[in-house]
Amino acid sequence: MSFKDTLSRKFSYTKQTTSEKLGTAGEITPFSDEYAFLREKTRDMKTIYSTLLKNVTKILEAENASLAVTEKVSSFWASFSGKIGMRQRCAEGDKKTILHEFAGTLGDSAEIISKYEENKEAPYTASSLAITLKKYAQTTETIGDNRIDLNATIRCRVVAPLTEEISESYAPVRKAIKEAENRRITLDAYKTAYKTTSEKKEEKNRAEMEAAEEDFIRAMETAIAEMTSFTQNPAIAACIAAMIEAQQEYHRKAAELLAGIVV
């Protein structure tokens, strides 16, 4: 292709794009119904991935009293460099949760109360309250440790897969969609040019237009395949199942521990 032809094609493409933005373009080649359906579904699925990831990180923020999880998640994103790096990061546990802080408060309260002599005439004595607070503190400390395990599980089995899904699996989809849209614009640019072509160049321009149409169809089919793969990916279901399983285990242990405290 000569420099002149290349320049002409770029000009036609730019002209077509501009006229479409201004609403002055003629007939625009439509995408297939399947493509349009999958395009909308893909957009919604990507939003779901992003929203889930955002809200899961909020769960990680809850009950964290030491290093802010928001900062950890930010550095997690910033240092993301593939699956290996991600798995190393997701295994990092929290050092302390608000449950540990609460357990410390309970323990300190028990120590203070235990200093005072027992008032045997009171229905609920100072010493028995101190014992209850101490047991509660120990139980809360254990629940806090379990919370750290829960957070680590969520990072590895939910945050990491969702992050990979957004950053890696969507990349070929975005590329295929862009290619299909570019091919569509190119085709319409050829169609517009063909309407005003000279008789001398009619055969050549028709051949170029037909070739552009074939390129458009191939690009659209590729995009359909990529979008189908993305929207049918079981990653979300697997992440939700992992989240439910981890929370069930955490709350089951917490309930058993708390049931052992007799007030």
MIZAZA-471816 format. One record per residue: z negated, x negated, y of N, C-alpha, C in turn. Coordinates in steps of 0.02 Angstrom, whole numbers, plus 32768, in hexadecimal, padded with zeros to 4 digits. Atoms other than C-alpha are relative to their C-alpha. Layout:
ZXYZXYZXY/...
This chain:
80007FD67FC480008000800080007FD4803E/7FFA80297FC380337FB980A87FC6800F8030/80347FF77FCE7FBC7FA48139800C803F8029/7FED7FC47FDA801A802D81957FEC803F7FDA/80127FC68028800180A781057FB480097FFD/80497FFD80027F49807C80F87FE4801B8040/80167FE97FBE7F30809681B2800F804A8009/7FEB7FBB7FFA7F8E813A81A97FD1802E7FD8/802C7FD7802A7F20817B811B7FBB8006801F/80427FFE7FDF7E80814B81768002802F803C/7FF97FD57FC57EBF81A38212800280497FEA/7FFB7FBB80197EEC824081AF7FBD80197FE7/80427FEE801A7E418240815A7FD18010803A/802C7FF67FC67DE6822E82008013803F8026/7FE87FC47FDD7E5182B482507FEB803F7FDB/80147FC780297E2D832C81C07FB5800D8006/80497FFA7FFA7D73830A81C87FEC801D8043/800F7FE97FBD7D6E8325828380128049800A/7FEA7FBB7FF77DD183C6827E7FD480307FD9/802E7FD580277D5D840C81F77FBE80088025/803F7FFC7FDA7CC483E382608008802D803D/7FF37FD77FC47D14843782F7801480477FEE/7FEC7FBD80167D4884CD828F80488010800E/7FB97FF67FF07DFF84B482B7802E7FF07FC5/7FD78011803B7E3884818209801F803F7FE3/7FDF7FC780217EAE84EF81A97FDC80117FC0/801E7FEE80407E92852380F67FDE7FC47FE0/80268036801F7E0C84BA80A17FFD800D7FB4/7FFF7FFA80497E1C849B7FE67FB9800D7FE7/80437FF180197D8784ED7F907FEF7FD97FC1/8017801C803F7D1F849E7F097FFC80397FCD/80047FCD80347D1584F87E637FBD80248003/803F7FDB80007C8F857D7E497FCA7FD97FDB/8031802780267C3B850D7DC97FE47FC8802A/801680367FD47C34847E7E457FD0801B8035/802A7FE37FCA7BED84ED7ECF7FBC80157FE5/803F7FEB801F7B6985347E597FD47FC47FF1/8026803B80107B3384897E1C7FEA7FD9803E/801280227FC27B3484427ECC7FC0801E801D/803C7FDF7FE67AB584C37F037FC47FF47FD3/8036800B80307A4E84B07E647FE67FB98005/801480467FFA7A4D83F37E777FD57FF5803E/802680067FC27A1184017F2A7FB9801C7FF7/80427FE1800B798384757EF47FD57FD67FD1/802680288030795284087E607FE57FC08021/8017803C7FDD7947836E7ECE7FC58011802D/80387FE97FD678D783D07F457FC2800A7FD6/80387FF5802D786A84017EB37FE07FBE7FEC/801A804280127859834C7E7B7FD77FE48039/8021801D7FC5782B83147F2B7FBF80248011/803B7FD97FF077B083A27F487FC97FF57FCC/8031800D8035775B83887EA07FDF7FBC800B/801A80447FF6774982CE7EC37FD07FFF803B/802A7FFF7FC4770182F07F6F7FBC80217FF1/803E7FDC800D7680836B7F2E7FD57FDF7FCA/802680258032765083047E977FD97FC78021/802380367FDD762382757F0C7FC4801C8026/80397FE17FDE75B182EF7F697FC680087FCF/80337FFA80347555830B7EC57FDF7FBC7FF5/801B804380077540824F7EB77FD27FEF803A/802A800D7FC574F8824C7F677FBC80217FF9/803E7FDB8006747382CB7F397FCC7FD77FDA/803A8020802073C882857F0B80047FB48001/7FFB80497FFC73FA81D47F3B7FDB7FE8803D/802A80157FC8737781807FA680077FB78012/7FF980477FF173AE80CB7FA280437FF28021/7FBE800F7FE5745F808D7FBB8028803F8006/7FDB7FC27FF674C3811A8007803D80027FD3/7FC87FFB802E753F81577F86804180068026/7FC37FFB7FD875BA817F8010801D7FBB800D/7FEA80447FF575C180C58038801B7FE27FBF/7FEA801B804075D2809D7F7F8044801B7FEE/7FBF7FE28010766181167F6B80367FE2802D/7FCF801D7FD276B780CF800680157FBB7FE9/7FF08043801876AB801E7FC4802480047FBE/7FDF7FF5804076E080607F1B804B800A800B/7FB97FF37FF0778280A17F6780207FC0801C/7FE3803A7FDF779A80057FD1800E7FC77FCF/7FF88037802F77867F8E7F3F802780137FC2/7FDA7FE8803B77EE7FF57EC6803C7FD27FF3/7FC8802D801178637F7F7E6C801480087FB7/7FEB7FF3804578907FD27DC97FC8801A7FD5/80307FDF802D7839801E7D347FC57FD27FEF/8036802E801377D57F827D067FCC7FFB8037/802E80057FC8778B7F6E7DB37FD980408009/80217FC07FF8776480277DBB7FC9800A7FCC/80317FF68034770980287D157FC37FD3800A/8038802B7FF176A17F957D4C7FD5801E8037/80247FE17FC876737FF07DEC7FDA803E7FEA/801F7FC08011764D80977D9C7FC17FF77FD6/803A800C802A75CE80487D277FC37FEB8028/803880137FD6756180127DB97FD3803C800C/802E7FC87FF874C7807F7DBE7FDB7FFE8042/80297FFE7FC4745B80B87E4E7FBE7FDC7FF1/803F8024800973BE80527E687FC480308005/80387FD27FF3735380E37EA1801B80438018/7FED7FBD7FE97360819E7EBB7FC5801D8027/80367FDF7FDB72FB82157F257FC980187FD1/80327FED803272A482487E847FCE7FC77FF7/802D80388006725D81997E777FD17FFD803D/80287FFF7FC2722281A77F2B7FCB80377FFC/802F7FC8800971D2824F7F047FCA7FED7FCE/803180158033717F82057E697FCD7FD1801F/802E802E7FDF7135817C7ED67FCE8026802B/802D7FD77FD670EE81FF7F4D7FCC80237FD5/802F7FDE802E70A1825E7EBB7FCC7FCF7FE6/802F8033801A705581BE7E757FCE7FEB8034/802D80137FCA700C818C7F1D7FCD8037800D/802D7FC77FF56FC3823A7F327FCB80037FCA/8030800080386F7382307E867FCB7FCA800A/802F80377FF56F2481897EB37FCD80128036/802D7FED7FC96EDC81CE7F557FCD80347FE9/802C7FC980176E96826C7F047FCD7FE77FCE/802E801880346E49820C7E737FC57FD9801C/803880257FE16DD981AD7EED7FC3802D800A/80367FD27FF06D7382487F0E7FDC80177FC0/80277FE980396CE982827E9C801580467FEC/7FED7FBF80196D0D83177E307FCE80358016/80297FC77FED6CCA83BC7E73800080307FC5/80007FD9803E6C9684107DD17FFC804B800B/80047FB97FF26C7A84B77E268044801E8013/7FBE7FE77FEC6D2F84C37E60802880137FC2/7FD77FEB803A6DA685227DEB80387FCF7FF1/7FCA803180096E2A849C7E057FE87FC08020/8022803B7FE66DD783F37E1880317FCB8019/7FD780357FE46E16835C7E76801B7FD27FCA/7FEA802E80356E1D82F27DD98037801E7FD6/7FCC7FE080286E8583717D78804280038027/7FC380007FD66EFF837D7E0A801F7FBA8000/7FE7804580016F0C82BF7E0B80247FF27FBE/7FE1800A80426F3382C07D51804580227FFD/7FC07FDB80006FBA83447D6880347FDD802B/7FD280247FD3700782E67DFA801A7FC07FDF/7FEC803E8021700982467D948033800E7FCA/7FCF7FEE80347060829B7D0280428015801F/7FC37FE87FDE70DA82ED7D7A80277FC4801B/7FDF803C7FE670FD82437DC980257FDB7FC9/7FE080238038712181F37D21803E80257FE7/7FC87FD78016719182837CEE803A7FFB8031/7FCC80037FCC71EF82807D9380237FBC8000/7FE380448004720881C47D8280347FFD7FC8/7FD180008039725981DF7CD8803E80298010/7FC77FD67FED72C6826C7D1A802D7FDA8032/7FD980287FD172FA81F77DA7802B7FCC7FDB/7FD9802F8028733081767D26803B80237FDE/7FCB7FD98020739381FC7CCD803680138033/7FD07FF07FCB73E382297D73802F7FC5800C/7FD7803C7FF8742081767D8480347FFD7FC9/7FD07FFE8038746F81857CD880368035800B/7FD07FCA7FF274C082297D0B80337FEA8034/7FD280177FCC750981DB7DA880337FCD7FE5/7FD38032801E7551814A7D43803480227FD5/7FD17FDB802A759F81C47CC980358023802A/7FD27FDC7FD475EC82297D5680327FCF801E/7FD280327FE37635818C7DA580367FEB7FCD/7FD2801B80337682814E7D02802E80357FE1/7FDA7FCE802576BB81F27CB480208036802C/7FE47FCD7FD376E5825A7D4E80217FDF803D/7FE4801E7FC376FC81F57DEE80387FCF7FF0/7FCC80328011775D81677D9D804180207FE8/7FC27FE0801777DA81D67D3E802480268038/7FE07FDA7FCA77F782467DD580207FD28033/7FE580307FD1781181B07E4680417FE27FE5/7FC3801B801F788E81667DCC803880348001/7FCE7FCB800178E5820E7DC0802280068044/7FE47FF97FBC78FC82197E7C80287FC38014/7FE0803E7FE7792881637E9C803A7FE87FD5/7FCD801B802D7993813F7E03803180357FE7/7FD47FCE801E79D581DC7DAF802C80248032/7FD97FDB7FCE7A10822B7E5180367FD68020/7FD0802D7FE07A7081927E8C8048800C7FEA/7FBA7FF380147B0D81AE7E21801780478012/7FEE7FBC7FEC7B0782687E4C801680008049/7FEF80047FB97B0782437F0680447FDE800A/7FC080257FFB7B9681C77EF0803A802C7FEA/7FCA7FD6801A7BFE82427E898010803A8030/7FF77FC97FD07BE382D07F0780267FE7803D/7FDF801C7FC67C1682607F97804A7FF17FF2/7FBB800F80137CB282287F3A802A803F7FFC/7FDC7FC080057CE482DC7F148010801D8044/7FF67FE67FBC7CCD830F7FC980347FD68026/7FCE802B7FE07D32827980058046800E7FE6/7FBF7FF0801E7DBE82A27F8C801A80438018/7FEB7FBE7FE77DC083557FC8801B7FFA8047/7FE8800A7FBB7DD1831F807E80437FDC8000/7FC0802580047E5A82A4804F8039802E7FEB/7FCC7FD080177EB9832D7FF28015802E8039/7FF07FD27FC97EAE83A4808680247FDC8039/7FDC80277FCE7EE7831980FA80497FF97FEC/7FBB800380187F838304808E802280438006/7FE27FBD7FFA7F9F83C0808C8014800E8048/7FF27FF57FB97F9683C78149803C7FD78016/7FC8802C7FED800C8333815C804180187FE1/7FC37FEA80238086837D80DE8022803A8024/7FE47FC67FDD809C841A8146802F7FEA8039/7FD780177FC880E883B381D2802B7FC37FEE/7FDB803C8015813F832E816A804B8009800C/7FB87FFE7FF781F383028189802280077FBC/7FDB7FF6803F8277832A8109800A7FBE7FDB/7FF58042801D8290827080ED7FC47FEA7FD6/803D8016802281DB825680B77FE180377FD5/801D7FC7802481C082FE80627FEF7FF07FB8/800C800F804781D182C07FB07FC67FCF7FF7/803680318003815F822B7FCD7FBD80208010/803F7FE17FEC80DB829280257FE880337FCD/80137FD0803480E083187F9E7FE07FDC7FC5/801B8028803780C282937F197FB97FE78010/804280187FEB802F824D7F7D7FCE803A8000/802C7FC57FFF7FE782FC7F937FEB80147FB9/800F7FEE80457FF383217ED97FD17FCC7FE0/802C8035801A7FA282797EB07FB98009801C/80417FF47FE17F1682A17F2B7FDC803B7FE0/801D7FC580217EFC83497ED77FE37FED7FBB/8018801880417EEB82F57E2D7FC07FD78008/803C80287FF27E6E827A7E767FC4802D8011/80357FD17FED7E0B830A7EC07FE480247FC3/80167FDD803D7E0483677E1A7FD67FD27FD4/8026802F80287DCB82CC7DBE7FBB7FF2801E/8040800E7FDE7D4582A77E3F7FD1803B7FFB/80297FC480057D09835B7E3A7FE380077FB9/80177FFC80457CFD83577D7C7FC97FCC7FF2/8034803380077C9A82B57D847FBF80168020/803C7FE77FDD7C2283017E027FDF80387FD9/801B7FC980297C0D839B7D957FD97FE47FC5/8021801F80397BE0832D7D017FBD7FE08015/803D80217FE77B6182C97D677FCB80338014/80307FCD7FEA7B1183647DB37FE380267FC5/80187FDE803C7B0683B97D097FCB7FD67FDE/8030802D801F7AAD83217CC27FBF7FFF8026/803B80047FD57A35831B7D557FD780407FFB/80247FC080007A0983D47D547FE480137FBC/80187FF1804379EF83D97C987FCF7FCB7FE6/802E803580147980833F7C947FBA801E7FF4/80417FE3801178DA836C7C3E7FC57FDE8022/803680277FE2787682F77CAE7FC9802B801F/80327FD67FDF782083817D127FD280207FCC/80287FDF803477E783DF7C767FD07FCE7FE0/802A8033801F77A5833E7C2A7FC77FEC802E/803480137FCF774683117CC97FCC80378006/802F7FC87FFB76F983BE7CD77FD380047FC2/80277FFE803E76C483BA7C207FCC7FC87FFF/802E80387FFE7675830F7C397FC7800D8031/80327FF07FCD761B834C7CD57FCD80327FE4/802C7FCD801D75D483E47C7B7FD37FE27FCB/8027801F8036759D837F7BE57FC87FD4801C/8032802D7FE2754482FE7C517FC880278023/80327FD77FDD74EC83827CBA7FD380257FCE/80277FDD803374B683E37C207FCB7FD27FE3/802E8031801D746783487BD57FC87FEE8031/803280117FCD7410831B7C787FCD8037800A/802D7FC87FF473C883C87C967FD780117FC2/80267FF4803E739583DC7BDF7FC47FD17FFC/803680318002732F833C7BE57FCC800E8036/802E7FF27FC972E4836B7C8D7FD4803C7FEF/80277FC4801272AF84177C4D7FCC7FEF7FCB/802F80138034725E83CA7BB37FC57FD7801C/8034802A7FE171FF834A7C1B7FD0802A802B/802A7FD67FD371C283CA7C9A7FD680317FD8/80267FD1802A718C84407C0E7FC17FE07FE4/803A8023801B711283BB7BD57FC77FF98031/803680037FCD70AD83C67C767FDA80428000/802A7FC48000701D843F7C687FD880028040/80237FFA7FBF6FDE847A7D117FC2802C7FF7/
